[in-house]
Amino acid sequence: STSRHITQGMIDLGEEGWDGASRTLSGVSQVVQGDPYELRVALPGNCPTVSQAQCDTGTITIVSMQDGWLRVRMDSPTSARIAWDLVF
């Protein structure tokens, strides 16, 4: 889910996919300039850790990983579609 809309990503999360071979969750999100954007990911029971978080515009920061949830924040200097990857 995301922090941007009451529908939790239906509007701003344009693409999302899992690559089991590389253990990478990736997607494209529509972000708004100056509005912190947060991804919220439910983790499976064994709670894997994120080894790498990256995006093609702005910055991405792991906010927390606890109680089976991962929170990742993205900040962008412009309104844009941002491609992101989380490697587990």
C-alpha positions in Angstrom: 0.0 0.0 0.0 1.0 3.6 -0.1 0.6 6.8 1.9 -0.7 8.9 -0.9 -4.4 8.0 -1.4 -7.2 6.4 0.6 -7.2 3.6 -2.0 -3.7 2.6 -0.7 -2.0 2.7 -4.1 -4.7 2.1 -6.7 -4.2 5.6 -8.1 -0.4 6.3 -7.6 1.1 2.8 -8.0 1.3 2.3 -11.7 3.3 -0.9 -11.8 4.4 -3.6 -9.3 6.1 -6.9 -9.7 8.1 -9.6 -7.9 11.2 -11.3 -9.5 11.8 -14.5 -7.4 15.1 -15.2 -9.1 16.7 -11.9 -8.0 14.4 -11.5 -4.9 13.4 -8.0 -6.1 10.1 -6.2 -5.6 9.9 -3.4 -8.2 7.4 -0.9 -9.3 6.6 2.6 -10.6 4.9 5.2 -8.5 3.5 8.6 -9.3 4.9 11.1 -6.7 4.2 14.7 -6.0 6.9 17.3 -5.6 7.6 18.0 -1.9 5.1 15.4 -0.7 6.9 12.5 1.1 5.6 9.2 -0.4 5.7 6.0 1.5 5.4 2.4 0.4 4.1 -0.1 2.9 4.9 -3.8 2.2 3.6 -6.7 4.2 6.4 -9.2 4.7 6.0 -13.0 4.9 6.4 -14.9 8.2 10.2 -15.3 7.9 10.6 -11.4 7.5 13.4 -11.1 5.0 15.6 -8.0 5.2 16.1 -5.5 2.4 19.7 -5.5 1.2 19.2 -2.7 -1.3 16.6 0.1 -2.0 16.9 2.3 -5.1 14.9 4.6 -7.2 15.6 6.4 -10.5 14.6 9.9 -9.3 15.0 11.6 -5.9 15.9 9.6 -2.8 14.6 6.4 -1.2 15.0 5.6 2.5 14.0 2.5 4.6 11.9 4.0 7.4 11.3 0.8 9.4 11.0 -3.0 9.3 9.0 -4.3 12.2 6.1 -6.5 13.1 5.9 -7.9 9.6 5.8 -4.5 7.8 8.3 -2.6 5.8 8.0 1.1 5.3 10.0 2.9 2.6 10.0 6.6 2.0 10.6 8.4 -1.3 11.2 12.1 -1.8 11.4 13.8 -5.2 12.3 17.3 -6.1 9.7 17.2 -8.9 6.3 15.5 -9.6 7.2 12.4 -11.5 6.8 8.7 -12.1 9.5 7.1 -10.1 10.8 3.5 -10.8 11.9 1.8 -7.6 13.5 -1.6 -6.6 13.7 -3.3 -3.2 16.1 -6.3 -3.1 15.6 -8.8 -0.4 
